[in-house]
Amino acid sequence: MRICRAALIGIGGFGGQHVKTMLELAGEKRLEITAFAELNVGAYRAAHDKLTEAGAVHYTDYVKMLEEHPEIDFVAIATPIAAHKPMCVKVMRMGFHVLVEKPPAVTIQDIDEIIAARQESGRLCQVNFQNTSGQAFRRLLERLSAGAIGQVKHVTGVGMWKRQRAYYDRTRWAGKLVCDDQYVLDGTFNNPLAHLLNNCLLAAGVAEDPGLLPVSVQAELYHVNDIEGDDVSCIRAVMPNGADVHFYAMLCHEANEVPSITIKGTEGEAFWSYTHKLTIRGRDGEESLAFGSTELVRNMYLNLMEAIGGSGEPLYSPIEACRSFVLTSNGAYESAGAVRAIAGSYVTELEDGDSTVRLLPGLSERMKDAAAKRLLYSEYPLPWATPTSPFRMEGYGRFELPVGML
């Protein structure tokens, strides 16, 4: 594999992981870090110094950076969510391949604009849904494609995490639906547990057919924290291939449990978790695998670099395969109609280190059972939950925030 020349936009937040990965690959002579763009260098001085020591040139204007370095092969974009679409479009139209942080966009019109720019430019666009790159998940997709559990019928993802008040105070857009007149839609499935929803959709058939889109989406969105977005959600997406996706998430659990996905087929079932464990019970018997810790972001870089080098290997997370994710997200907001506050009588607030945390013990005790029964929270029922209706997705091409969320 030839040495690729790369640039990075954004070195703060998760951008720090990109800095780490780039430096490691550069140290192995697999990558040359040509330049990086960052407005607030003072806040990330250590990362700045490491990059410049590696020979990268610092810019505050990413367009100027690319104009002055046409030799760059690809650009990693690790900026706040609202900047992903305009930067992706601009970078590809300037002739560079892209690795963009998840989610690539939060509205269907924005991801369609990115896809159009990719097709027009002929560039590659990899979305850093890094949980698609682990060996266990790659093996799962291979076995599902081979029919190991027959036809996939139900895919259920469960994510139960804890997020302190400090999590929502860390940046201006955290927990917001709109920030600076731009959609952010920051909540369970668009940010912290986006990997879980995306992997559910891939397991339901999107991995084989990136054009597979939900027929309908039904969702319930709630919050216990004082935020605009959701910290509690459940989603049911019906796919045209006969599979359905069930997603359950909360950020107000007492601890951080390992997210997992259960897949039911006509001839068996499979189980995958974030700890890279895979169990398949199907027509060929039982298969249980446990892989060691995986450098997932590194995998995404290597996969893109191999594709740029002409290996013929498909991208783990091409932009086209993320359209189903964005459409499901938009359908969730359309179906829910509002992000509803859960009454304080159901919530427990505690001191937690240097911050506070709000917990929802009633859901912590029941969420796994609701997921096992594939019931929405109002169907279970939980006393604070409000029923919603499925939203049909045929012909859906533009998202506007529902009136109940304005």
C-alpha positions in Angstrom: 0.0 0.0 0.0 1.4 3.3 -1.0 1.9 6.1 1.5 -1.1 8.4 1.5 -0.9 12.1 2.2 -3.6 13.3 4.6 -5.0 16.5 6.2 -7.1 16.9 9.3 -9.8 19.5 10.0 -10.5 19.8 13.7 -8.1 18.5 16.4 -10.3 19.0 19.5 -12.9 16.6 21.0 -12.9 13.3 19.0 -10.5 15.0 16.7 -7.9 14.0 19.3 -8.5 10.4 18.4 -7.8 11.3 14.7 -4.6 13.0 15.7 -3.5 9.9 17.6 -4.3 7.6 14.7 -2.6 9.8 12.2 0.5 10.0 14.2 0.7 6.2 14.7 0.3 5.6 11.0 2.8 8.3 10.2 5.3 6.6 12.6 4.8 3.4 10.7 5.5 5.1 7.4 2.0 4.4 6.1 0.8 8.0 6.2 2.2 11.5 5.7 0.4 14.2 7.7 0.6 17.1 5.3 -1.4 19.8 7.1 -4.2 20.4 9.6 -6.8 23.1 10.2 -7.9 24.3 13.6 -9.3 27.7 14.7 -8.7 27.3 18.4 -5.2 26.1 18.7 -4.7 27.5 22.2 -7.2 24.9 23.5 -5.4 22.0 21.9 -1.7 23.0 22.2 -0.4 19.5 22.8 -2.1 18.1 19.7 -0.9 21.1 17.7 2.7 20.6 18.8 2.7 16.8 18.0 1.3 17.4 14.5 3.8 20.2 13.7 6.7 18.1 15.0 5.5 15.4 12.6 5.9 17.9 9.7 2.2 19.0 9.3 1.5 22.7 8.5 -1.1 24.4 10.6 -3.9 26.5 9.0 -6.9 28.3 10.4 -8.6 28.3 7.0 -9.2 24.7 5.7 -10.0 26.0 2.1 -6.6 27.8 2.0 -5.0 24.6 3.3 -6.3 22.5 0.5 -5.6 25.2 -2.2 -2.0 25.2 -1.1 -1.6 21.4 -0.9 -3.2 19.8 -4.0 -1.0 16.8 -3.3 -3.2 15.7 -0.4 -5.0 12.4 -1.0 -7.7 12.6 1.7 -9.1 14.9 4.3 -10.4 13.7 7.7 -13.2 16.0 9.1 -13.6 15.9 12.8 -15.6 19.1 13.4 -19.0 19.8 15.1 -21.9 18.0 13.5 -23.4 21.0 11.6 -20.1 21.6 9.8 -19.9 18.1 8.3 -22.1 18.6 5.2 -20.6 21.9 3.9 -17.1 20.7 4.5 -17.7 17.3 2.9 -19.2 18.9 -0.2 -16.5 21.5 -0.5 -13.6 19.1 0.1 -14.8 16.6 -2.5 -15.6 19.3 -5.1 -12.0 20.5 -4.6 -10.9 17.0 -5.6 -10.0 15.2 -2.3 -11.3 12.0 -0.8 -13.0 12.3 2.6 -13.2 10.5 6.0 -15.9 12.3 8.0 -17.0 11.8 11.5 -20.4 10.4 12.3 -23.1 11.4 11.7 -22.2 12.7 8.3 -25.4 14.8 8.2 -28.6 15.0 10.3 -31.1 15.7 7.5 -31.9 13.8 4.4 -31.4 16.8 2.2 -27.9 17.3 3.6 -26.8 13.7 3.1 -28.3 13.8 -0.4 -26.1 16.8 -1.1 -23.0 15.0 0.1 -23.9 11.9 -2.0 -24.4 14.1 -5.1 -21.0 15.8 -4.5 -19.4 12.4 -4.2 -20.9 11.1 -7.4 -20.1 14.3 -9.3 -16.5 14.4 -8.0 -15.8 10.7 -8.2 -14.1 10.9 -4.8 -14.5 8.4 -2.0 -16.4 9.4 1.2 -15.9 7.1 4.2 -18.1 7.9 7.3 -16.3 7.2 10.6 -18.9 4.7 11.9 -15.9 2.9 13.3 -17.9 0.1 14.9 -18.5 -1.2 11.4 -14.8 -2.1 11.2 -14.3 -4.6 14.1 -13.6 -8.2 13.2 -16.6 -9.5 15.1 -19.0 -7.2 13.2 -17.4 -7.9 9.8 -17.8 -11.6 10.6 -21.4 -11.1 11.5 -22.2 -9.4 8.2 -20.5 -12.2 6.3 -22.5 -14.9 8.1 -25.8 -13.0 7.7 -25.1 -12.6 4.0 -24.4 -16.4 3.7 -27.8 -17.1 5.3 -26.4 -18.5 8.6 -29.6 -17.7 10.4 -31.9 -17.8 7.4 -33.8 -14.6 6.5 -33.3 -11.8 9.0 -36.6 -10.8 10.6 -35.9 -8.8 13.7 -32.8 -6.7 14.7 -32.8 -5.3 18.2 -30.2 -2.9 19.6 -30.0 -1.9 23.3 -27.8 0.8 24.7 -27.9 1.9 28.4 -25.4 4.6 29.3 -24.9 7.3 31.9 -24.2 10.8 31.0 -23.5 13.5 33.7 -24.7 17.1 33.5 -21.1 18.0 32.5 -21.7 16.0 29.3 -24.3 18.6 28.2 -22.2 21.5 29.4 -19.1 20.5 27.4 -20.1 22.4 24.2 -22.7 24.9 23.0 -24.5 22.4 20.8 -24.7 19.4 23.2 -28.3 18.3 23.7 -29.6 20.9 21.2 -31.9 20.3 18.3 -30.8 23.6 16.7 -27.7 25.7 17.3 -26.9 28.9 15.5 -29.9 28.3 13.2 -28.5 25.0 12.0 -29.9 21.5 12.7 -27.8 19.5 15.2 -30.4 17.0 16.5 -28.1 15.9 19.2 -29.6 12.9 21.1 -29.2 9.2 21.7 -29.3 7.9 18.2 -27.6 10.8 16.4 -24.5 11.0 18.6 -23.5 8.8 21.5 -25.3 5.7 20.3 -25.4 6.4 16.6 -23.1 3.4 16.0 -25.7 1.1 17.6 -28.5 2.3 15.3 -26.3 2.3 12.2 -25.1 -1.3 12.9 -28.7 -2.4 13.5 -29.6 -1.1 10.0 -26.6 -2.7 8.4 -27.5 -6.1 10.0 -31.1 -5.7 8.7 -29.8 -5.6 5.1 -28.3 -2.2 4.4 -24.8 -3.7 4.4 -25.7 -5.8 1.3 -28.0 -3.1 -0.2 -26.9 0.5 0.7 -30.1 1.6 -1.0 -32.3 -0.3 1.4 -34.5 2.4 3.1 -37.1 2.2 5.9 -40.7 1.9 4.7 -41.9 3.4 8.0 -40.5 4.6 11.3 -42.2 4.8 14.7 -40.4 6.4 17.6 -40.8 7.8 21.1 -38.4 10.5 22.2 -38.0 11.7 25.8 -35.6 13.7 28.1 -35.0 13.7 31.8 -32.2 16.3 31.6 -32.9 20.0 30.8 -32.1 19.7 27.1 -33.9 20.1 23.8 -32.9 16.7 22.4 -33.6 13.2 23.7 -31.7 11.2 26.4 -34.3 8.4 26.2 -35.6 6.9 23.0 -37.0 3.9 21.2 -37.4 3.4 17.5 -39.1 0.8 15.3 -38.2 0.8 11.6 -39.8 -1.5 9.1 -37.6 -2.4 6.2 -38.9 -3.4 2.7 -37.0 -6.7 2.8 -39.2 -8.1 5.6 -36.9 -7.2 8.5 -37.6 -4.7 11.2 -35.2 -2.8 13.4 -35.9 -2.1 17.1 -33.7 0.4 18.9 -33.7 1.2 22.6 -31.5 3.8 24.3 -31.0 5.7 27.5 -28.3 8.1 28.8 -29.7 8.1 32.3 -28.8 4.6 33.4 -26.9 4.0 36.7 -23.8 2.9 34.8 -22.4 2.4 31.3 -23.4 -1.1 30.1 -22.1 -2.7 26.9 -24.4 -2.0 23.9 -25.5 -5.0 22.0 -27.5 -6.2 19.0 -29.6 -9.4 18.8 -30.7 -10.6 15.3 -33.5 -13.1 14.9 -33.8 -15.0 11.7 -36.0 -17.7 10.2 -33.4 -20.4 11.0 -31.6 -19.0 14.1 -30.3 -16.0 15.9 -27.1 -14.0 16.4 -25.7 -11.8 19.1 -23.0 -9.1 18.8 -21.7 -6.6 21.3 -19.4 -3.6 21.5 -16.8 -5.8 23.3 -16.3 -7.6 19.9 -18.1 -10.8 20.9 -20.2 -12.7 18.4 -22.4 -15.7 18.9 -24.4 -17.3 16.1 -26.8 -20.1 16.6 -28.1 -21.2 13.2 -28.5 -23.9 10.7 -24.8 -24.8 10.8 -24.7 -25.1 14.6 -23.3 -22.6 17.1 -20.4 -20.3 16.5 -18.9 -18.2 19.3 -16.1 -15.7 18.7 -14.4 -13.2 20.9 -11.9 -10.8 19.4 -9.4 -8.7 21.4 -9.6 -4.9 21.6 -9.6 -3.5 18.1 -8.3 -0.1 17.0 -11.5 0.8 15.2 -10.5 4.3 13.9 -7.3 2.9 12.6 -9.2 0.2 10.8 -11.3 3.0 9.1 -8.2 4.8 8.0 -6.5 1.7 6.6 -9.7 0.7 4.8 -9.9 4.1 3.1 -6.2 4.2 2.3 -6.4 0.7 0.7 -9.4 1.8 -1.4 -7.5 5.0 -2.5 -4.6 2.7 -3.5 -6.9 0.8 -5.8 -7.2 -2.5 -3.8 -10.8 -2.9 -4.9 -11.9 -3.5 -1.3 -15.2 -1.9 -0.5 -15.4 0.8 2.1 -16.7 -0.2 5.5 -19.0 2.8 5.7 -19.5 4.5 2.4 -21.7 7.6 2.5 -24.4 5.9 0.5 -24.9 3.3 3.2 -25.5 6.0 5.7 -28.6 7.3 3.9 -30.8 4.7 5.7 -29.4 5.9 9.0 -30.3 9.5 8.4 -33.7 8.6 7.0 -34.5 6.6 10.1 -33.4 9.4 12.3 -35.5 12.0 10.4 -38.5 9.6 10.5 -38.0 9.2 14.3 -38.5 12.9 14.8 -41.5 13.0 12.4 -43.2 10.1 14.2 -42.5 11.4 17.8 -43.6 14.9 17.0 -42.0 16.2 20.2 -39.2 15.4 22.7 -41.3 14.9 25.8 -40.1 15.7 29.3 -40.4 12.8 31.8 -41.9 14.1 35.1 -39.5 14.6 37.9 -41.4 12.1 40.1 -39.9 9.3 38.0 -36.3 10.7 38.0 -33.6 10.5 40.6 -30.9 13.2 40.7 -27.6 12.5 42.4 -24.2 14.1 42.9 -21.7 12.3 40.7 -18.1 13.2 41.0 -17.7 16.9 40.1 -21.1 16.9 38.4 -24.6 15.6 38.9 -26.5 12.9 37.1 -30.2 12.3 36.5 -31.3 8.6 36.5 -34.5 6.9 35.4 -34.5 3.7 37.5 -38.0 2.6 36.3 -36.6 2.3 32.7 -33.3 0.8 33.8 -35.2 -2.1 35.4 -37.5 -2.7 32.4 -35.7 -1.6 29.2 -34.2 -5.0 28.4 -37.6 -6.7 28.9 -39.3 -4.2 26.6 -36.5 -4.8 24.0 -36.9 -8.6 24.3 -40.6 -8.2 23.6 -39.9 -5.6 20.9 -42.4 -3.2 22.5 -42.2 0.6 22.4 -42.2 2.2 25.9 -45.8 3.2 25.6 -46.8 -0.3 24.5 -45.0 -1.9 27.5 -46.4 0.2 29.0 -44.3 2.6 31.1 -46.4 5.3 33.0 -44.6 8.3 31.6 -44.7 7.1 27.9 -46.9 8.6 25.2 -48.0 6.6 22.2 -47.1 7.7 18.7 -47.9 6.6 15.1 -45.7 5.2 12.4 -44.5 7.7 9.9 -44.4 6.6 6.2 -41.1 7.3 4.5 -41.9 6.8 0.8 -40.8 9.8 -1.2 -39.4 11.6 1.9 -36.8 14.1 0.7 -36.7 17.0 3.1 -36.6 17.3 6.9 -38.1 20.2 8.8 -38.3 20.2 12.6 -41.8 19.2 13.7 -43.8 22.1 15.1 -43.9 20.4 18.5 -40.1 20.7 18.7 -39.7 24.3 17.8 
